[in-house]
Amino acid sequence: MKKFSVISIILLSVACGRESSPEGRSQIRDEELLRKIDTLKDQNRALMDSISEINKEIRKLRNK
C-alpha cells in the first residue's frame, strides 16, 4: 500500500505540470513566441542602425 501511495503522489505531481494541460502548453508556446519576437526586434533594430550608418556614408560620398 505504501508503494502505491508513493507512486500515486509522484504521478500526481508530474501530471500537474504546465506541460500536462492544453492551457499550460499554450502558455509555454506563447512565452517562446514572445522570446523569439524580442530576438527579432533586437535584430531588426541592429539592421536599421547599420542601414542608417550606411546611408550616412552614402550621403557623405555624394556631397564630395
N, C-alpha and C positions, 0 to 999 in steps of 0.2 A: 504494500500500500504506500509506503514511503517513496519507493521508486516512482510510482505513478504520480504522486503529488509533486515530486521534484520535476519530473518530465512535463507535467501539465503546466507548472509555473514557468519553465523555460520556454515552452511553446507559446504560452500566452504573452510572454514578454517579447518574443520575436514577432509574433503576429500583430502586435500593437504598434509596430514601427511605421514610419511615414510611408515606406515603400509598399506597405501591405494594402493600403486603401487607394481607390482611384483619386480621391481628393489630395491625399499626400503625394502621390506620384505626379499629379498635375502641378502641385506647388514646387516640387523638385524641378520639374521641367521648366516652369516659369522662372525660377531662380537662375537656372542655367542659361536660359534665353536672355535674361537681363544682363548676366555677366558677359555673354557674347556681344550684346548690343553695346555695352560700355566699352568693350575692347574695340569694336568697330568705330565707335565715336572717337576714341583716342587716336586710332589710325587715321581716320578722316581728318582730324584736327592737325595731325602731323603732316599729312599730304597737303592740306590747304596752306599751312605755313611754308612748306617747300615751294609750292606753286607761287605764293606771294613773293618769296625771295627771288625766284627765277624771273618773275615779271619785273621786279625792281631792276635786276641786272639788264634785262632786255631794254627797259626804258633808258637806262644809263648809256647803253651802247647806241641806241637810236639818237640820243642827244649829242653825241660826239661829232 
